[in-house]
Structure formats: structure tokens, C-alpha cells
Amino acid sequence: MRINLSVERQTALGRICKITEWGTYPGSVDIKTPAYLTYTRVGHIPNITWDVYEKELKKYLKQTQVFQLTLGSFYDSIEAINGIGMKDFCAMPKDSILHLTHHDSLKKIPANFNTTKTMALWAKAGRRSIDPTMYKKLVKACQVHSFVGLNDFDTPSEAKRKRLGKSLFRTAEWNNEMLGIKSLDGHLDGLKMKQENDIDEAPFIPLGGGFSKEYRTLTVNQMLQAPYATAFAVDLWHVSLGNVDGKEKFDLEVVKNLIGDVLMALPPEAPRLVEGAFDPSQIWNLVKLGVDLFDSSYAILLADKGQAFRIGDNYWKTGEFTVMDLKNEEFKEDMDLLYSGCECHTCKTFKRAYIKHLLDTKELLASVLLTIHNMMEFDRMFEVLRNSLAIES
Ligand SMILES: [Zn+2]
């Protein structure tokens, strides 16, 4: 099963696509891209319950929700999850579309623990090592509709050619082993052996290569040969705002150089996902380069820091946005609503000074209110992008 995507418009600011099927999700879906996957931790949107989601968020959100499950955040409970799936285990909304990814992008992701046979995963109780056989079982146990393939992601800017080569080799081998095609020997094409493939859930194949344009190109060329590679996850962990070891600043020219040609090389109908926390301007630039799907961890990253964001009036043209840090003293007596133009529950009800007071007194309600606003704004940002791509040339 695949993610069924068709391109509706290609413009200088990015592309607008329509997704009508999402892996093994029964029935059709209606998702316009650019879009986001809703970041979850331990099977819920951080800081809010599913009840609050239903009452204060869901009815206002413009896009169909696809929930991004972060394996590291709930791996320790996998025994309990096996048999009932994540949706029932976490009391998620019925009809939830579920996507599985490895890392919790806002938690620390240490370097140097992947091996030839296994990818390191960081769970609450420490490091776990996942091999293709285990990962297949995990995808089944969680009862998701899509997932990101295993990825030897440890390729910071100082990674040498040898390490980059190893990363490409391991990632290709792991995905081949899991997804059913086993090549006995690279130069004995006639001897390619097909295994029984019992994974119906749609894989997003990782496209790594670190900070080397050469290895980015080698990776995409290699992965495109795999028959199961119909959707892709472009690996930009090391320039995301999360907490991966070896993290670097997001330098647009560097990113363009690394992934511009990679995105051009992909078939038009292949969905392109970039996971991790990216700010509105970075997302605007990645959309321009041809990325379709993101995740909403940025909204939570800010809420956890006591911050709210708002995109500018010209966001669609320039990527501009502002961040309000509610911990600042200037808000102590500010009786304005959080953002007067926003329609969310928080902005319609609560004053800046009150949110600052909640933060000062370490009341959990502060994170709840900021999560509601940031999620609404994140959703609106994508709607603005889609609307502008629909009319601009
Ligand atoms: Zn708001």
C-alpha cells in the first residue's frame, strides 16, 4: 500500500498536491499538501488530553490529521501495546491516521550508537537497538498506516567518506531486509531473489547522506532502485531545532545545495517528508524546494519554552514570523489578549499577563494554553501556504 499523491500545481514557491490514500488506512483520505503530521509523545499531543483536542482544537484545524507516533517515547510499553495497537492503548480518536517514526525529535538523540546490524533508539529507560526484524514487528504491533524506514542517521558535518558510505550501505540493507527484496550480490542481477513481503503499511524511505552533496546524490540514486521506494523521508535531523548530537545551524544555502537536486530527482508522485522541528521560515524555504510534509514538533518546542508564534501578513511571500516569549517581564501587566487576530480558545480568552503569571508560578495550564495556540497557528500557516500556492504562479 502506498501514499497516493498527485501534483495539482507546481509553482516557484513550491508545489500543491493531493493525497487520496494513506498506506493501510481503510478508505480514502483528503489531504492537500503542503501539510504536517501532528507530533505526539507517548501517543498524545504533548500538554493536552485527547478530550481537550476534541473540544478546543479538532474542529478548528483545517487539515486532516495524521498523527506522528514517536517510537522512542513509548517503546518501553510495547508489550502492552502489542495486540491492541497504539490507537486503543492511548485512547486516540477513532479513525486516527497513524504514522510511525523512530525518534522523539525534541528529546536528545546521542551519536555513535548505531551498529552494522541495528539502529539505536532512545527510550525512557535508555538505549534500545532495533534491527529490521524487530522493526517489522513494531510496525505491526503499533497498528500504524505508514512508517519511516530504518536509517543510519549518524552523519554530522564531520562524518568522513567512510562513515557516509557505511551509512548508505546500512540504511539500504536494513530497508531491503525489512521490505522484502534481497539482493544476493550486487553484480549478479539475475540472482535477485524476492522474499515474501508482509509489510503493507506504507514506508517512507530515508534519504540521508549527511553534509555531503556527493553522498546525498549516491543515496537517492541507490534508493530509487528499490521497488518499495515510493515515498521518501529526507533526513535533515542535524539542522533541525531538536536535540540531536552534532547539530548545526540551518544554513539555507547549505541545505539547498544538499537536497535541491535530491528532490528534483524524485518522481513527481513521490511524497517528500522532512521530520523534526523547523521554524516557519525554514518550512517556507523547504516547501519552496519541493518538500510536501513536515511534523508539528515546532509548535510544542515553543510551548515548552513558554513561547507563542505568529506568522506575518506576508508569510506566504517571505516566510516571516514572530515569536513572543511570555516569560519576559514586559508582559507582566500586559492586558492584551495573546494575539488579537487569532481565533483559538487561548487567544479569545486569555491575557498575556495571565499566561506570564501561569509560567512564573509553573502552572501546567500555561503549556496547555500555549499548545492550543501554537497548534492552531501551525495549522493556519499550512493553510496560508496552500492557499498562496493555489493562486500564485
Ligand atoms: Zn491563538
Residues whose N, C-alpha, C, O or C-beta is under 5 A from the ligand:
A	BS01	ZN	C342 E343 C344 C347 H373
